[in-house]
Amino acid sequence: MNWKVLDHVPVLLYILAAKTLILCLTFAGVKLYQKRRLDAKIQRLEAEKKQSEKKEN
């Protein structure tokens, strides 16, 4: 077995941790973007509903 590989284990763990952090932040960002988009769509639909109710009265 090549024991020199074990000298690089901390560096590999840091790389793995950084990659995991980047993936988690990306996932959270996508979820936040989707939520904002959905909220905007709901607001737009509610505004259209209010407008249609005003026109009927």
N, CA, C and O atoms as a CHARMM CRD file, in Angstrom:
* protein
*
  228
    1    1 MET  N      0.84800  -1.19300   0.00000 PROA 1      0.00000
    2    1 MET  CA     0.00000   0.00000   0.00000 PROA 1      0.00000
    3    1 MET  C      0.88300   1.24200   0.00000 PROA 1      0.00000
    4    1 MET  O      1.95000   1.27100   0.61300 PROA 1      0.00000
    5    2 ASN  N      0.41900   2.24700  -0.69000 PROA 2      0.00000
    6    2 ASN  CA     1.17200   3.48900  -0.79200 PROA 2      0.00000
    7    2 ASN  C      0.82400   4.39200   0.39000 PROA 2      0.00000
    8    2 ASN  O     -0.25800   4.97900   0.42900 PROA 2      0.00000
    9    3 TRP  N      1.73300   4.50200   1.34700 PROA 3      0.00000
   10    3 TRP  CA     1.47100   5.25900   2.56400 PROA 3      0.00000
   11    3 TRP  C      1.54800   6.76200   2.34100 PROA 3      0.00000
   12    3 TRP  O      1.08300   7.53000   3.18300 PROA 3      0.00000
   13    4 LYS  N      2.12100   7.19600   1.22800 PROA 4      0.00000
   14    4 LYS  CA     2.19900   8.63500   0.95200 PROA 4      0.00000
   15    4 LYS  C      0.81600   9.21400   0.66100 PROA 4      0.00000
   16    4 LYS  O      0.59700  10.41600   0.80900 PROA 4      0.00000
   17    5 VAL  N     -0.10700   8.36500   0.25100 PROA 5      0.00000
   18    5 VAL  CA    -1.47400   8.82200  -0.00700 PROA 5      0.00000
   19    5 VAL  C     -2.11300   9.32900   1.28400 PROA 5      0.00000
   20    5 VAL  O     -2.90600  10.27000   1.25900 PROA 5      0.00000
   21    6 LEU  N     -1.76900   8.70800   2.40400 PROA 6      0.00000
   22    6 LEU  CA    -2.35100   9.11100   3.68500 PROA 6      0.00000
   23    6 LEU  C     -1.93700  10.52100   4.09200 PROA 6      0.00000
   24    6 LEU  O     -2.60900  11.14900   4.91000 PROA 6      0.00000
   25    7 ASP  N     -0.84700  11.02100   3.53800 PROA 7      0.00000
   26    7 ASP  CA    -0.43200  12.39400   3.82700 PROA 7      0.00000
   27    7 ASP  C     -1.41500  13.40600   3.23900 PROA 7      0.00000
   28    7 ASP  O     -1.49000  14.54000   3.71200 PROA 7      0.00000
   29    8 HSD  N     -2.16700  13.00800   2.21800 PROA 8      0.00000
   30    8 HSD  CA    -3.07900  13.92300   1.52400 PROA 8      0.00000
   31    8 HSD  C     -4.52100  13.81300   2.01900 PROA 8      0.00000
   32    8 HSD  O     -5.40600  14.49200   1.49900 PROA 8      0.00000
   33    9 VAL  N     -4.76200  12.96900   3.01200 PROA 9      0.00000
   34    9 VAL  CA    -6.12700  12.76700   3.50600 PROA 9      0.00000
   35    9 VAL  C     -6.75500  14.06200   4.02200 PROA 9      0.00000
   36    9 VAL  O     -7.90400  14.33500   3.67400 PROA 9      0.00000
   37   10 PRO  N     -6.06900  14.88000   4.83300 PROA 10     0.00000
   38   10 PRO  CA    -6.71200  16.12400   5.29200 PROA 10     0.00000
   39   10 PRO  C     -7.11400  17.04100   4.13300 PROA 10     0.00000
   40   10 PRO  O     -8.18000  17.65400   4.16800 PROA 10     0.00000
   41   11 VAL  N     -6.27800  17.13200   3.12900 PROA 11     0.00000
   42   11 VAL  CA    -6.59900  17.97300   1.97000 PROA 11     0.00000
   43   11 VAL  C     -7.82700  17.42200   1.26000 PROA 11     0.00000
   44   11 VAL  O     -8.70300  18.18500   0.85200 PROA 11     0.00000
   45   12 LEU  N     -7.89700  16.11700   1.11200 PROA 12     0.00000
   46   12 LEU  CA    -9.04900  15.51200   0.44400 PROA 12     0.00000
   47   12 LEU  C    -10.32300  15.71700   1.25500 PROA 12     0.00000
   48   12 LEU  O    -11.39600  15.92400   0.68800 PROA 12     0.00000
   49   13 LEU  N    -10.21000  15.66200   2.58100 PROA 13     0.00000
   50   13 LEU  CA   -11.37900  15.90400   3.41600 PROA 13     0.00000
   51   13 LEU  C    -11.85200  17.35500   3.31000 PROA 13     0.00000
   52   13 LEU  O    -13.05600  17.61300   3.29200 PROA 13     0.00000
   53   14 TYR  N    -10.92100  18.29600   3.24100 PROA 14     0.00000
   54   14 TYR  CA   -11.29800  19.69600   3.05600 PROA 14     0.00000
   55   14 TYR  C    -11.99400  19.89200   1.71200 PROA 14     0.00000
   56   14 TYR  O    -12.98200  20.62100   1.62200 PROA 14     0.00000
   57   15 ILE  N    -11.48600  19.24900   0.67800 PROA 15     0.00000
   58   15 ILE  CA   -12.11000  19.35200  -0.64000 PROA 15     0.00000
   59   15 ILE  C    -13.52500  18.76400  -0.59800 PROA 15     0.00000
   60   15 ILE  O    -14.45600  19.35000  -1.15100 PROA 15     0.00000
   61   16 LEU  N    -13.68400  17.63000   0.04500 PROA 16     0.00000
   62   16 LEU  CA   -14.99900  17.01100   0.16900 PROA 16     0.00000
   63   16 LEU  C    -15.95500  17.90300   0.95700 PROA 16     0.00000
   64   16 LEU  O    -17.11700  18.05000   0.58100 PROA 16     0.00000
   65   17 ALA  N    -15.47800  18.49100   2.03600 PROA 17     0.00000
   66   17 ALA  CA   -16.31800  19.38300   2.84400 PROA 17     0.00000
   67   17 ALA  C    -16.72700  20.61700   2.03100 PROA 17     0.00000
   68   17 ALA  O    -17.88100  21.04300   2.08100 PROA 17     0.00000
   69   18 ALA  N    -15.78000  21.18400   1.28600 PROA 18     0.00000
   70   18 ALA  CA   -16.09100  22.35600   0.46800 PROA 18     0.00000
   71   18 ALA  C    -17.11300  22.01000  -0.61100 PROA 18     0.00000
   72   18 ALA  O    -18.04000  22.78000  -0.86400 PROA 18     0.00000
   73   19 LYS  N    -16.94200  20.86200  -1.23900 PROA 19     0.00000
   74   19 LYS  CA   -17.87600  20.43400  -2.27400 PROA 19     0.00000
   75   19 LYS  C    -19.27000  20.23900  -1.69500 PROA 19     0.00000
   76   19 LYS  O    -20.26100  20.63500  -2.30900 PROA 19     0.00000
   77   20 THR  N    -19.34800  19.63300  -0.52600 PROA 20     0.00000
   78   20 THR  CA   -20.63500  19.41700   0.13200 PROA 20     0.00000
   79   20 THR  C    -21.29100  20.74100   0.48100 PROA 20     0.00000
   80   20 THR  O    -22.49500  20.90900   0.28700 PROA 20     0.00000
   81   21 LEU  N    -20.51100  21.67900   0.99200 PROA 21     0.00000
   82   21 LEU  CA   -21.04400  22.99200   1.34300 PROA 21     0.00000
   83   21 LEU  C    -21.57400  23.71400   0.10700 PROA 21     0.00000
   84   21 LEU  O    -22.64900  24.31100   0.14900 PROA 21     0.00000
   85   22 ILE  N    -20.83600  23.66200  -0.97500 PROA 22     0.00000
   86   22 ILE  CA   -21.27100  24.30100  -2.21500 PROA 22     0.00000
   87   22 ILE  C    -22.57500  23.68600  -2.71500 PROA 22     0.00000
   88   22 ILE  O    -23.48500  24.40200  -3.13100 PROA 22     0.00000
   89   23 LEU  N    -22.66200  22.35600  -2.67300 PROA 23     0.00000
   90   23 LEU  CA   -23.89300  21.69800  -3.11500 PROA 23     0.00000
   91   23 LEU  C    -25.08100  22.07300  -2.23400 PROA 23     0.00000
   92   23 LEU  O    -26.17700  22.31200  -2.74200 PROA 23     0.00000
   93   24 CYS  N    -24.87700  22.12600  -0.92900 PROA 24     0.00000
   94   24 CYS  CA   -25.96700  22.49300  -0.01300 PROA 24     0.00000
   95   24 CYS  C    -26.42500  23.92900  -0.24400 PROA 24     0.00000
   96   24 CYS  O    -27.62600  24.20000  -0.27000 PROA 24     0.00000
   97   25 LEU  N    -25.48300  24.84400  -0.41200 PROA 25     0.00000
   98   25 LEU  CA   -25.84000  26.23800  -0.65600 PROA 25     0.00000
   99   25 LEU  C    -26.56100  26.39300  -1.99100 PROA 25     0.00000
  100   25 LEU  O    -27.49800  27.18400  -2.10700 PROA 25     0.00000
  101   26 THR  N    -26.12900  25.64600  -2.98900 PROA 26     0.00000
  102   26 THR  CA   -26.79200  25.69400  -4.28600 PROA 26     0.00000
  103   26 THR  C    -28.22800  25.18500  -4.16800 PROA 26     0.00000
  104   26 THR  O    -29.15400  25.79700  -4.70000 PROA 26     0.00000
  105   27 PHE  N    -28.40500  24.07900  -3.48100 PROA 27     0.00000
  106   27 PHE  CA   -29.73900  23.51800  -3.29400 PROA 27     0.00000
  107   27 PHE  C    -30.63700  24.50600  -2.55300 PROA 27     0.00000
  108   27 PHE  O    -31.79200  24.70100  -2.93200 PROA 27     0.00000
  109   28 ALA  N    -30.11400  25.12500  -1.50600 PROA 28     0.00000
  110   28 ALA  CA   -30.89500  26.09300  -0.74400 PROA 28     0.00000
  111   28 ALA  C    -31.24600  27.30400  -1.60500 PROA 28     0.00000
  112   28 ALA  O    -32.35600  27.82900  -1.51400 PROA 28     0.00000
  113   29 GLY  N    -30.31800  27.74300  -2.42900 PROA 29     0.00000
  114   29 GLY  CA   -30.57200  28.86400  -3.32400 PROA 29     0.00000
  115   29 GLY  C    -31.66300  28.55800  -4.33100 PROA 29     0.00000
  116   29 GLY  O    -32.51100  29.40600  -4.60900 PROA 29     0.00000
  117   30 VAL  N    -31.64500  27.35700  -4.87800 PROA 30     0.00000
  118   30 VAL  CA   -32.67100  26.95800  -5.84100 PROA 30     0.00000
  119   30 VAL  C    -34.02900  26.90700  -5.16100 PROA 30     0.00000
  120   30 VAL  O    -35.02200  27.36300  -5.72800 PROA 30     0.00000
  121   31 LYS  N    -34.08600  26.35600  -3.95100 PROA 31     0.00000
  122   31 LYS  CA   -35.34900  26.29500  -3.21600 PROA 31     0.00000
  123   31 LYS  C    -35.87900  27.70100  -2.92000 PROA 31     0.00000
  124   31 LYS  O    -37.07900  27.94900  -3.03800 PROA 31     0.00000
  125   32 LEU  N    -34.99900  28.60800  -2.54200 PROA 32     0.00000
  126   32 LEU  CA   -35.40000  29.98600  -2.26500 PROA 32     0.00000
  127   32 LEU  C    -35.92800  30.65300  -3.52600 PROA 32     0.00000
  128   32 LEU  O    -36.93400  31.36100  -3.48700 PROA 32     0.00000
  129   33 TYR  N    -35.24700  30.42600  -4.64400 PROA 33     0.00000
  130   33 TYR  CA   -35.69100  30.98900  -5.92500 PROA 33     0.00000
  131   33 TYR  C    -37.07200  30.46200  -6.29100 PROA 33     0.00000
  132   33 TYR  O    -37.93300  31.23000  -6.72000 PROA 33     0.00000
  133   34 GLN  N    -37.29600  29.15100  -6.12500 PROA 34     0.00000
  134   34 GLN  CA   -38.59000  28.55800  -6.44700 PROA 34     0.00000
  135   34 GLN  C    -39.68500  29.12500  -5.55000 PROA 34     0.00000
  136   34 GLN  O    -40.79400  29.38500  -6.01800 PROA 34     0.00000
  137   35 LYS  N    -39.39200  29.31800  -4.27600 PROA 35     0.00000
  138   35 LYS  CA   -40.38600  29.85100  -3.35000 PROA 35     0.00000
  139   35 LYS  C    -40.75900  31.27700  -3.72400 PROA 35     0.00000
  140   35 LYS  O    -41.93900  31.63100  -3.72100 PROA 35     0.00000
  141   36 ARG  N    -39.77200  32.09400  -4.04500 PROA 36     0.00000
  142   36 ARG  CA   -40.05800  33.47600  -4.44200 PROA 36     0.00000
  143   36 ARG  C    -40.89900  33.51800  -5.70700 PROA 36     0.00000
  144   36 ARG  O    -41.83000  34.31500  -5.81900 PROA 36     0.00000
  145   37 ARG  N    -40.56600  32.65700  -6.65500 PROA 37     0.00000
  146   37 ARG  CA   -41.31300  32.60600  -7.90500 PROA 37     0.00000
  147   37 ARG  C    -42.76200  32.18500  -7.65600 PROA 37     0.00000
  148   37 ARG  O    -43.68800  32.75300  -8.23500 PROA 37     0.00000
  149   38 LEU  N    -42.95100  31.19900  -6.80200 PROA 38     0.00000
  150   38 LEU  CA   -44.29500  30.73100  -6.47500 PROA 38     0.00000
  151   38 LEU  C    -45.08200  31.81700  -5.73900 PROA 38     0.00000
  152   38 LEU  O    -46.26200  32.02500  -6.02400 PROA 38     0.00000
  153   39 ASP  N    -44.44100  32.50800  -4.79900 PROA 39     0.00000
  154   39 ASP  CA   -45.11400  33.59300  -4.08100 PROA 39     0.00000
  155   39 ASP  C    -45.53700  34.70700  -5.03300 PROA 39     0.00000
  156   39 ASP  O    -46.63100  35.25500  -4.89600 PROA 39     0.00000
  157   40 ALA  N    -44.69000  35.04400  -5.98400 PROA 40     0.00000
  158   40 ALA  CA   -45.02800  36.08100  -6.95700 PROA 40     0.00000
  159   40 ALA  C    -46.21600  35.63800  -7.80700 PROA 40     0.00000
  160   40 ALA  O    -47.09900  36.44000  -8.11000 PROA 40     0.00000
  161   41 LYS  N    -46.23700  34.38700  -8.18500 PROA 41     0.00000
  162   41 LYS  CA   -47.34900  33.86800  -8.98700 PROA 41     0.00000
  163   41 LYS  C    -48.65300  33.91500  -8.19200 PROA 41     0.00000
  164   41 LYS  O    -49.69600  34.28900  -8.72800 PROA 41     0.00000
  165   42 ILE  N    -48.59400  33.53600  -6.91800 PROA 42     0.00000
  166   42 ILE  CA   -49.78500  33.57700  -6.06400 PROA 42     0.00000
  167   42 ILE  C    -50.27800  35.01000  -5.91000 PROA 42     0.00000
  168   42 ILE  O    -51.48200  35.25400  -5.98300 PROA 42     0.00000
  169   43 GLN  N    -49.37500  35.95700  -5.69800 PROA 43     0.00000
  170   43 GLN  CA   -49.76400  37.36100  -5.57600 PROA 43     0.00000
  171   43 GLN  C    -50.43400  37.85800  -6.85000 PROA 43     0.00000
  172   43 GLN  O    -51.44100  38.56500  -6.79900 PROA 43     0.00000
  173   44 ARG  N    -49.87000  37.48200  -7.98900 PROA 44     0.00000
  174   44 ARG  CA   -50.43600  37.90700  -9.26500 PROA 44     0.00000
  175   44 ARG  C    -51.84300  37.33700  -9.45300 PROA 44     0.00000
  176   44 ARG  O    -52.74300  38.04000  -9.91300 PROA 44     0.00000
  177   45 LEU  N    -52.03100  36.07100  -9.09800 PROA 45     0.00000
  178   45 LEU  CA   -53.34900  35.45600  -9.22000 PROA 45     0.00000
  179   45 LEU  C    -54.36500  36.10300  -8.28300 PROA 45     0.00000
  180   45 LEU  O    -55.52100  36.29500  -8.65800 PROA 45     0.00000
  181   46 GLU  N    -53.94000  36.43700  -7.07000 PROA 46     0.00000
  182   46 GLU  CA   -54.83700  37.10600  -6.13200 PROA 46     0.00000
  183   46 GLU  C    -55.21900  38.49900  -6.62700 PROA 46     0.00000
  184   46 GLU  O    -56.36500  38.92500  -6.47900 PROA 46     0.00000
  185   47 ALA  N    -54.25700  39.20400  -7.21300 PROA 47     0.00000
  186   47 ALA  CA   -54.54900  40.53200  -7.75200 PROA 47     0.00000
  187   47 ALA  C    -55.53700  40.42900  -8.91700 PROA 47     0.00000
  188   47 ALA  O    -56.44900  41.24900  -9.02200 PROA 47     0.00000
  189   48 GLU  N    -55.36700  39.44300  -9.78200 PROA 48     0.00000
  190   48 GLU  CA   -56.29900  39.25600 -10.88600 PROA 48     0.00000
  191   48 GLU  C    -57.69200  38.90300 -10.36900 PROA 48     0.00000
  192   48 GLU  O    -58.69500  39.35100 -10.92500 PROA 48     0.00000
  193   49 LYS  N    -57.75400  38.10700  -9.31500 PROA 49     0.00000
  194   49 LYS  CA   -59.02900  37.72500  -8.73100 PROA 49     0.00000
  195   49 LYS  C    -59.74600  38.94500  -8.15500 PROA 49     0.00000
  196   49 LYS  O    -60.95500  39.09600  -8.32800 PROA 49     0.00000
  197   50 LYS  N    -58.99700  39.81600  -7.46800 PROA 50     0.00000
  198   50 LYS  CA   -59.58400  41.03200  -6.91200 PROA 50     0.00000
  199   50 LYS  C    -60.09000  41.94700  -8.02300 PROA 50     0.00000
  200   50 LYS  O    -61.15300  42.55600  -7.90000 PROA 50     0.00000
  201   51 GLN  N    -59.32000  42.03900  -9.11000 PROA 51     0.00000
  202   51 GLN  CA   -59.73700  42.88300 -10.22900 PROA 51     0.00000
  203   51 GLN  C    -61.01900  42.35000 -10.84800 PROA 51     0.00000
  204   51 GLN  O    -61.91100  43.12700 -11.18800 PROA 51     0.00000
  205   52 SER  N    -61.12000  41.05200 -10.99800 PROA 52     0.00000
  206   52 SER  CA   -62.31700  40.47300 -11.60500 PROA 52     0.00000
  207   52 SER  C    -63.52300  40.64400 -10.68800 PROA 52     0.00000
  208   52 SER  O    -64.64400  40.81200 -11.16800 PROA 52     0.00000
  209   53 GLU  N    -63.30700  40.60300  -9.37600 PROA 53     0.00000
  210   53 GLU  CA   -64.41000  40.83000  -8.42900 PROA 53     0.00000
  211   53 GLU  C    -64.87000  42.27100  -8.48900 PROA 53     0.00000
  212   53 GLU  O    -66.06900  42.53200  -8.39200 PROA 53     0.00000
  213   54 LYS  N    -63.95600  43.21600  -8.64500 PROA 54     0.00000
  214   54 LYS  CA   -64.32600  44.63000  -8.74900 PROA 54     0.00000
  215   54 LYS  C    -65.12200  44.89700 -10.02500 PROA 54     0.00000
  216   54 LYS  O    -66.07300  45.67800 -10.01800 PROA 54     0.00000
  217   55 LYS  N    -64.73100  44.25100 -11.10800 PROA 55     0.00000
  218   55 LYS  CA   -65.44100  44.45000 -12.38400 PROA 55     0.00000
  219   55 LYS  C    -66.85600  43.89900 -12.32300 PROA 55     0.00000
  220   55 LYS  O    -67.76400  44.45300 -12.94200 PROA 55     0.00000
  221   56 GLU  N    -67.05200  42.81600 -11.58600 PROA 56     0.00000
  222   56 GLU  CA   -68.37400  42.20500 -11.46600 PROA 56     0.00000
  223   56 GLU  C    -69.30700  43.07500 -10.63600 PROA 56     0.00000
  224   56 GLU  O    -70.51500  43.09000 -10.87400 PROA 56     0.00000
  225   57 ASN  N    -68.75600  43.80300  -9.65700 PROA 57     0.00000
  226   57 ASN  CA   -69.60100  44.65200  -8.79100 PROA 57     0.00000
  227   57 ASN  C    -69.83400  45.95800  -9.44700 PROA 57     0.00000
  228   57 ASN  O    -70.51700  46.81600  -8.88800 PROA 57     0.00000
